[in-house]
Amino acid sequence: MTGEIHTPDISHRVAEKVAAANGTDPLNLDPLYNRIDPDCLNSLFQDETSEGYVEFLMAGCNVTVQADGTVEVAQSETHEKGAQTGSSGDTMKAPDSLE
C-alpha cells in the first residue's frame, strides 16, 4: 500500500452526481458513453495546466466539467428527465492556446 488517496475518475463522478440529481443509482442511468466518450473525458483535463470546460446533457441534466476537475450538475430547464433531443447539446470550450 502506497498511502495514495484514490480519486474517482471524472466519468465516475459525473455518473454519481447525475444519479444524485435524479434520485437514483448510477447503474440505473443510460451509460455515459451514450452521451460522451468516458475515456476522452477522463483524459481531457489530466494535465493540471489544462483550461476550458465541457458541457453536455445527460438524463435531463446539464453537466459541466471544468478543467480543474469540478463537476457541476443541474436539472435542465429545457428538457424533462429522460427526454431525448434531436441534437446532442454538447459544447466544449478549448483552452485559449488552441483558439
N, C-alpha and C positions, 0 to 999 in steps of 0.2 A: 504494500500500500504506500503510495507516494504522498499522501496528505493533500492531494489536489481536490478542489471542490468542483464537482461536475455541474455545469450549467446546461440545461436543456437547449438543444438546437432551436434556432428561431422558428423553424417549421413546427416543432412541437409546442412551443409557446403560443404560436398563432392558433393551433388547434384547441389548446386548452382555454385560451381567452375567448374564442368564438363560441365554444361549447358553454362556457360560463355565462356568456351574454344571452345565450338561448336556453339556459337552464337545462342542459342535457349533458351527457357523457361525450367526450371527444370521439368515441367509437361509433356514436350514432350519427355523426356528420358525414356528408359526402366526403370522399377523400380529398385532401388538399390538392393533390396532383390534378384534379379536375379543374382547378382554378389557376394554379401556378406550379411550376416545377420546384418541388421542395429542395432538391439538391442545389439548384441555382440560387434559390432564396437563401439557403444556409451559407453559400459561399460568396454571395454578392457583397456582403459587408463584413467579411472576416478581418480585413485589414483595418486596424484602428484609425487609419488616416482617411478612411472612406467618407464620402459625403453623399447627400441625397436621401431619397426615400422611394419606397414602392407602395402603391395603393392598389387595392383590388377589392371586389365584392366576394363575400363568402357567407352562405347560409343567412342571407338577409342582413349582413353586417358590412359596414365599411371598415376595412382593415388597412392600417398604415404601419409600415415597418420603417423605422428611421435608421440611418447609418450607424448610430450608436447601439443598435440592437433593441431599442424601445419598440414595443408592440402596442399599438392603440387600436381598440375595437369599439365601435359604436353602432347601434342599430341604425340601419339605413332608413332615411325618411321617405325615399322614393321607391323602395322595394319592400314587399311583405316578406315575412320569414319564408325561406324556401322558394321564393318566386324565381322563375327563370327569365332571363332577358336575352334579347337578340344579340347584344354586344357584350363583351366581357367586362367593360367598365374599368379595365385595368389601366393604370398610369404609372409612369416612372419618371423621376427627375434624376438625370445623370449628374455626376459630380461636375462642378464648374470647369474643371480641367478638360473635360470631354466636350463641352458645349462650343 
